[in-house]
Structures are given as C-alpha cells and as structure tokens.
Amino acid sequence: MEPRERLIVGLDLSSRKEAEAIVETLGESVLWYKIGYQLAYAGGLPLVAELAAAGKRVFLDLKLLDIPNTVAKGVESALSLGASMLTIHAYPHAMRAAVSAAGGTDVTLLGVTVLTSLDDRDLDAAGYRMGVDELVRQRAGQAREIGMGGIVAAPTEAAALRTLIGPDMALVTPGIRPAGGEAGDQKRIATPADALTSGATHLVVGRPIVAAGDPLRAAKAILEEMQSAPVADR
C-alpha cells in the first residue's frame, strides 16, 4: 500500500463545519478519515456516508462495548452508514457479537486492545491483574481466534503483535507523533516510520495534523516520512 492508503486522519473536532474544512483543506492528499466520539456527538455521523460517497474511507471509532445483542445492533446500524472500519472494545463477547453481525460484509472490524493513554499503573488502578503487554497480547490473540479483521494497539507493540496475529490482519496504531512532536496525553507512542517498520498497516494521526497551523503541510510531511520507512511485505 502507498502511504496515502495507510494514513488515517483523526477528525477530532467539535463541529461538522470544522471537520468539513479540514477535509477540504487536505483534498486528495488524504484518503482515510477517523470519526470518533468528539465529532460523532457533535453531529458528525452523517459525514460517514458523505465521505464514503466522495470516495473517501471512514474509520468509525466508536469502541462498541455492551451486551451482545446491543453490540450486534450497533454494528448493523454502523454498517448502514458506509464505514470501512469499525472499532469494538476487545472483550470476547463483544467481538463475537460484532463478527456475527458483520458477516458477509466487507467492513474491517478492529478489536481495541488497550488504549494508548494507559500504562501498567492505570490498569492496576482499574482492577486488572496483568500489565499492558500481557493484556494486549491476550486480547490480540482472542481477536484473531474470533475472526476480527484487525486490532488497534500502540505502535510500540506492533512488532510483537505482528508475529502473534500473522500477516493478514490489519494493525491500526494511534499514538503516532512525528519526530520531535509532543506526546500530549499519549503514553505509548512512536514516529510514523517506526510504526510502519514494526508492522503497522494503518496509522491514526489526529492533533499533529488537524491542530497544526498548516494541516496540509503537516499531513504531507507525515506522508513523506511514511514513504521513507522500510515496510515489510504483508
């Protein structure tokens, strides 16, 4: 895949108007966009269908988690919007329900392993009896066995996870920061080149692009860095 097919720009914005302005600014340089909670709750869900109709691909990042029936119905509703990727928190019961509901479609279901803003102390405070590395590996293995299309994990874990899940599953990495960029509230981060070299298939980049003084220039700089990364055949 070319860098343009791997870069997902996170529309982490508070209004549809702002999101539409970013999409217009980035033009043909960007193919993929992420719509998550912030924009979805600000009236952004109709943008999924509009972007798809315009030839863009949408990563709908709603991180579904509920009882199986509710997850299944949520997946069915999300599919009707035209998203190409959809996230599910990587609990086995939720992933099974999602896989069943999405059967026969071409959507890529992604199991969210452990959020990139969390570390071992955060998991301990939440009552988990294992650290980040162990939990990520457990959930990635379960996603593979259940039949998910891919996983979401930190770029620092990509190399080990690529070995675990094999060559065919998507491995989507948030927590991407250009060389010299600020980490913000992310704790497990990597540069675009390092993430791709480690085995990521898609990189989610939000604030370093949409909050930049010149979003198009920022996006092109990241695409150039991605182009220079040695990416193994997958």
N, C-alpha and C positions, 0 to 999 in steps of 0.2 A: 504494500500500500504506500501511496505517496503521503507526505506529511499532512496535506490537506484532508486526507481521509482518516487521519489519526487524531487530529486536534479537535477537541470539543470545547467550545467557548461557553463558559457558565454565565447565563443571563441572570446574575444575582443582583437584581434591581427591584425597585419598589413600585414601578409602574409600567404598564404596557407601552406607554409613549417612550419611556427611556429605552426599553428593550428594542422597540422598532427602530429607534435612532441608531443604536449600536449595530443592528443587523444591516441597516442601510450603509453605515459608515464602513463596515468590513466588506460588504459587497461579495464578490466572487472569491475573495481570498479565503473565506471560511465556509465549510460545508456543514459542520455539525454544531448544534447548539444544545445546551442543557437548560431545562426549565425545572426549577426546584420549588420548595415551599414559598420562598420570598415572592417570586413572581406569580406562582400559581394562585396564591391567596390575594394577589393584587389584580386579579382579572386577566391573568396571562394564559390560562388554559386554552382559550380559542386560538392562541398563536401556534399551538402544536399543529393543528390542521392547516393553518395558513402557511406556515413554514414548509410543511410537507408538500403542499400544493405548489409551492415556489421552487421545488427541487432540493430543499434542504433536508437534513436528517435531524431528528429530535431525540435527545436523551432525556426522558421524563423521569426525573429523580424524586420520586415520592416516597421511597423507602417503606413500602407497604408492610404492615405487621398487624395482624388481628387474628380472630378465629378463622379457620379455614374457609368457611363459606363467605365471609366478608372479604377476605383476600381474593378469592376467586371472582367475586362480583366486581371488586375494584379493578382487577386485571381486565376483565371483559369491557368495563367502561373505558379504561385507559386505551385499550386496543382500538376502540371506535374513534379515538382522536387522531390516530395515524402515527403514533410514536414508533421509532425504530428500536429504541432500547428502553427498558423499564426496570427500576430497582425494587428489590424485595429485601427486607432485613433477613439475613441468612439463618433463620430458625428453620429447622427441618419441616415442621408442619406448614409454615407459610410458603416455603419453596415448593413443596409437593402440590399444594393447592394452586399455586401460580402456574406450574408446569402443566397441570391438568387443564386449567382454564385456557391456556395459550396454545394448546395442542393444535397442530395444523396451520399455525400462522408463522410468519417469518420474523416476528419480534424477537429480539435478543433479551432474555431475562437475565438480570445480573443480581447475584447474591452479595449484599453488602456485608463484609466480614467484620471489621472493627473500624470505627470512624477514625480518620487520620488526626483528629484533635485529641485522641485519648492515648494514655500510656498505662503502664502497669499499675501505678498508684490510682488512676481513675477507675480501672477495673476492680481493684481491691475495694475501693470505696463503694462500688456498685454491687458488691457481694459475689463477684466471680472468684472461683478458686484456682484460676490459672491466669498466666500473664498474656500479654498481647500476642506474642509469637505463637504460643500453643493454641490459643483460641482462634487466631486467623487460620492456622493450618487445619484445625478441626473443621471449621466452617467451610473452608475451601474444598476439603475432601468430601464433605457432605453435599455441597453444591454439585460437584462432579458426579457423584453417585446418583443423585436425584434427577439429573438431566438438565440442569440450568445451562444457559448459553454462555455464561461467564461469571466473573466475580469482580467486585470492587475492593481494592486493597491499597495500602500505602505503597508508594514506589520503592521504598526501602525493602519491601518484602517480595518484590516482583521476581527476582531471580530464583528464590527458593520455591515460590508458588508455581512458577512456570514448570519446574521439574515435577512438582506434585500433580498438577492438573493436566499436564500434557500439552501438545502443540496446538490443539484445535479450539480450546475455549478462549473467549475474549478475556482480557485482563485490563480493566479500566482503572487508571490511577489518578485520583485527585492529589492534593498536596504537592502540586508542581509549582516550583518557583524558579524563574530564570536565574542564572549565575549572578550572585550579588544581591538578589531580591530579598525582601523581608519575609520572615516566616509567618508573621501575623499570629493567628490562633492555632496554626497547624504545628504539630509536634514531630511528625514522621514525614519528612519532605525529601525531594530530590530535584535536580535540574531536569529539563526535558530530555537532554541527551542521555543522562544516566538512566532515566526511567525506561527509555526505549531499549538501550543496550541491555538492561536487566531482564527484559521480556514483556514489558507492557505493550498492549496493542493500541490503546487509546489513552490520551492524556486530557484531563479536565483542567482547564485554566480559567479562572474567573476574574478575581480582582486585579491580577497583574495586567489584564487586558482592558476590562470594562472600566476600571478606575484610573487608567492611565491618561495622561494629558493628551496623548495621541494614540487612541486604541488601535488604529490600523497599523501604525508603525510598530507598536508593541506586538501585535499579532504576527506581523511579518518577521520580526526579529526572532520570535519563538519558532516559527516555521523554518527559518534558516538554521537555527540551532538543531532542530529535529532532523533536517536534511543532512547535517554533518554527522549524525550519530550512526555508528555501525549497527544495523539491525539484523539479527539472525533471521534466516528464513523460517516462517511459521505458517 
